[in-house]
Amino acid sequence: MTGESVVRPEDVLPDEVDRASMNGVDVRKGTVAAFVANARNLQRLAPGTAEYEAVAAQLRSLLPALTAVGVLEVFEPRSPALREIVAGG
């Protein structure tokens, strides 16, 4: 990344690169978008169902990458269920 104030997506991951190591964690392009899509899906599912648990497991698996990128330092989940998952529940 550049030392400038403005950071563009291509400064983080050039177009031809699909993943990068950030703070020691392998982060794929699309990780943040996948997390957001799954967080939205979680809201429409009934807790305790197999589909809910599958989405929650996917969210948990993405947490190390989101933490490495710093997303959770600047954004706080609004959904109580998502807050619980992020907190380790």
GROMACS elastic network, one bead per residue, 0.5 to 0.9 nm:
[ bonds ]
;  ai    aj funct       b0    kb
    1     4     6  0.85189   500
    1     7     6  0.73463   500
    1     8     6  0.88798   500
    1    10     6  0.88309   500
    1    11     6  0.51207   500
    1    12     6  0.55615   500
    1    13     6  0.86123   500
    2     5     6  0.82725   500
    2     6     6  0.83730   500
    2     7     6  0.70996   500
    2    11     6  0.66973   500
    2    12     6  0.86216   500
    3     6     6  0.85698   500
    3     7     6  0.86100   500
    4     7     6  0.70509   500
    7    10     6  0.82344   500
    7    11     6  0.61321   500
    7    12     6  0.75155   500
    8    11     6  0.51968   500
    8    12     6  0.69725   500
    9    12     6  0.53604   500
    9    13     6  0.62573   500
    9    14     6  0.74965   500
    9    15     6  0.87615   500
   10    15     6  0.63546   500
   11    14     6  0.64213   500
   12    20     6  0.85219   500
   13    16     6  0.79942   500
   13    17     6  0.59728   500
   13    18     6  0.73825   500
   13    19     6  0.73471   500
   13    20     6  0.71749   500
   13    29     6  0.77813   500
   14    17     6  0.54301   500
   14    18     6  0.82541   500
   15    18     6  0.77090   500
   17    20     6  0.76936   500
   17    29     6  0.81674   500
   18    27     6  0.86282   500
   18    28     6  0.58828   500
   18    29     6  0.53299   500
   18    30     6  0.87205   500
   19    26     6  0.67395   500
   19    27     6  0.54113   500
   19    29     6  0.56241   500
   20    25     6  0.80789   500
   20    26     6  0.57452   500
   20    27     6  0.54083   500
   20    28     6  0.66089   500
   20    29     6  0.82038   500
   21    24     6  0.56230   500
   21    25     6  0.52168   500
   21    27     6  0.59956   500
   21    28     6  0.87784   500
   21    68     6  0.88844   500
   22    25     6  0.52268   500
   22    26     6  0.64481   500
   22    27     6  0.66952   500
   22    65     6  0.79793   500
   22    68     6  0.57959   500
   22    69     6  0.64911   500
   23    26     6  0.85484   500
   23    68     6  0.55412   500
   23    69     6  0.77656   500
   24    68     6  0.76940   500
   25    64     6  0.71465   500
   25    65     6  0.62616   500
   25    68     6  0.63743   500
   25    69     6  0.88973   500
   26    65     6  0.70309   500
   26    68     6  0.88316   500
   27    30     6  0.87538   500
   27    31     6  0.69617   500
   27    64     6  0.87658   500
   27    65     6  0.54877   500
   27    66     6  0.83210   500
   27    68     6  0.81051   500
   27    69     6  0.80740   500
   28    31     6  0.57124   500
   28    32     6  0.89449   500
   28    65     6  0.82618   500
   29    32     6  0.79301   500
   29    33     6  0.87060   500
   30    33     6  0.52009   500
   30    34     6  0.60291   500
   30    35     6  0.85853   500
   31    34     6  0.51032   500
   31    35     6  0.61778   500
   31    36     6  0.87127   500
   31    62     6  0.69802   500
   31    65     6  0.73842   500
   31    66     6  0.76440   500
   32    35     6  0.50759   500
   32    36     6  0.62750   500
   32    37     6  0.86733   500
   32    62     6  0.82906   500
   32    65     6  0.83963   500
   32    66     6  0.67869   500
   32    71     6  0.82807   500
   33    36     6  0.51422   500
   33    37     6  0.61614   500
   33    38     6  0.85931   500
   34    37     6  0.51061   500
   34    38     6  0.61015   500
   34    39     6  0.84803   500
   34    59     6  0.85706   500
   34    62     6  0.83997   500
   35    38     6  0.51751   500
   35    39     6  0.60337   500
   35    40     6  0.86438   500
   35    58     6  0.81064   500
   35    59     6  0.60392   500
   35    62     6  0.66694   500
   35    63     6  0.83481   500
   35    66     6  0.83851   500
   36    40     6  0.62464   500
   36    41     6  0.86191   500
   36    59     6  0.89649   500
   37    40     6  0.52029   500
   37    41     6  0.62439   500
   37    42     6  0.87080   500
   38    42     6  0.60589   500
   38    43     6  0.87965   500
   38    55     6  0.61385   500
   38    56     6  0.79555   500
   38    58     6  0.76171   500
   38    59     6  0.66472   500
   39    42     6  0.51288   500
   39    43     6  0.67458   500
   39    55     6  0.80129   500
   39    56     6  0.83033   500
   39    59     6  0.72967   500
   39    79     6  0.84983   500
   39    82     6  0.67744   500
   40    43     6  0.54299   500
   40    44     6  0.72283   500
   41    44     6  0.55624   500
   41    45     6  0.67193   500
   41    52     6  0.83930   500
   41    55     6  0.74364   500
   42    45     6  0.53275   500
   42    46     6  0.80863   500
   42    47     6  0.84949   500
   42    51     6  0.87517   500
   42    52     6  0.61777   500
   42    53     6  0.89484   500
   42    55     6  0.63815   500
   42    56     6  0.71196   500
   42    81     6  0.80612   500
   42    82     6  0.79327   500
   43    46     6  0.80770   500
   43    79     6  0.77197   500
   43    81     6  0.80189   500
   43    82     6  0.86277   500
   44    52     6  0.88451   500
   45    48     6  0.89249   500
   45    49     6  0.76382   500
   45    51     6  0.72541   500
   45    52     6  0.55922   500
   46    49     6  0.59709   500
   46    51     6  0.83379   500
   46    52     6  0.63420   500
   47    50     6  0.86193   500
   47    51     6  0.87603   500
   47    52     6  0.57708   500
   47    53     6  0.74741   500
   47    81     6  0.88708   500
   48    51     6  0.83613   500
   48    52     6  0.64275   500
   48    53     6  0.65886   500
   49    52     6  0.51913   500
   49    53     6  0.62753   500
   49    54     6  0.86449   500
   50    53     6  0.51411   500
   50    54     6  0.61425   500
   50    55     6  0.87031   500
   51    54     6  0.50462   500
   51    55     6  0.62397   500
   51    56     6  0.85354   500
   52    55     6  0.52231   500
   52    56     6  0.60644   500
   52    57     6  0.85357   500
   53    57     6  0.60011   500
   53    58     6  0.85637   500
   54    57     6  0.51019   500
   54    58     6  0.62747   500
   54    59     6  0.87065   500
   55    58     6  0.50623   500
   55    59     6  0.62279   500
   55    60     6  0.86684   500
   56    59     6  0.50411   500
   56    60     6  0.62257   500
   56    61     6  0.86659   500
   56    82     6  0.83077   500
   56    85     6  0.71405   500
   57    60     6  0.50516   500
   57    61     6  0.62133   500
   57    62     6  0.87590   500
   57    85     6  0.89374   500
   58    61     6  0.50494   500
   58    62     6  0.63771   500
   58    63     6  0.88696   500
   59    62     6  0.51966   500
   59    63     6  0.64061   500
   59    82     6  0.85807   500
   59    85     6  0.76222   500
   59    86     6  0.83583   500
   60    63     6  0.52395   500
   60    64     6  0.79995   500
   60    85     6  0.67048   500
   60    86     6  0.73031   500
   60    88     6  0.80910   500
   61    64     6  0.69883   500
   61    65     6  0.83746   500
   62    65     6  0.56078   500
   62    66     6  0.64467   500
   62    67     6  0.87863   500
   63    66     6  0.50410   500
   63    67     6  0.59835   500
   63    68     6  0.84650   500
   63    72     6  0.89538   500
   63    86     6  0.71735   500
   64    67     6  0.50825   500
   64    68     6  0.60818   500
   64    69     6  0.86361   500
   65    69     6  0.61535   500
   65    70     6  0.85148   500
   65    71     6  0.89588   500
   66    69     6  0.51400   500
   66    70     6  0.61049   500
   66    71     6  0.54300   500
   66    72     6  0.66718   500
   67    71     6  0.61673   500
   67    72     6  0.60005   500
   67    73     6  0.76926   500
   68    71     6  0.79330   500
   69    72     6  0.83556   500
   70    73     6  0.52760   500
   70    74     6  0.70672   500
   70    75     6  0.88990   500
   71    74     6  0.56869   500
   71    75     6  0.60017   500
   71    76     6  0.86637   500
   72    75     6  0.50660   500
   72    76     6  0.62179   500
   72    77     6  0.83148   500
   72    86     6  0.87205   500
   73    76     6  0.77537   500
   76    83     6  0.77868   500
   77    80     6  0.75991   500
   77    81     6  0.89265   500
   77    82     6  0.61954   500
   77    83     6  0.55197   500
   77    86     6  0.81697   500
   78    81     6  0.87752   500
   78    82     6  0.74701   500
   78    83     6  0.70756   500
   79    82     6  0.51897   500
   79    83     6  0.61016   500
   79    84     6  0.86259   500
   80    84     6  0.62050   500
   80    85     6  0.87417   500
   81    84     6  0.51500   500
   81    85     6  0.64107   500
   81    86     6  0.87603   500
   81    89     6  0.88752   500
   82    85     6  0.50153   500
   82    86     6  0.61190   500
   82    87     6  0.84621   500
   83    86     6  0.50986   500
   83    87     6  0.60383   500
   83    88     6  0.86676   500
   83    89     6  0.85172   500
   84    87     6  0.50208   500
   84    88     6  0.63654   500
   84    89     6  0.50344   500
   85    88     6  0.51806   500
   86    89     6  0.70925   500
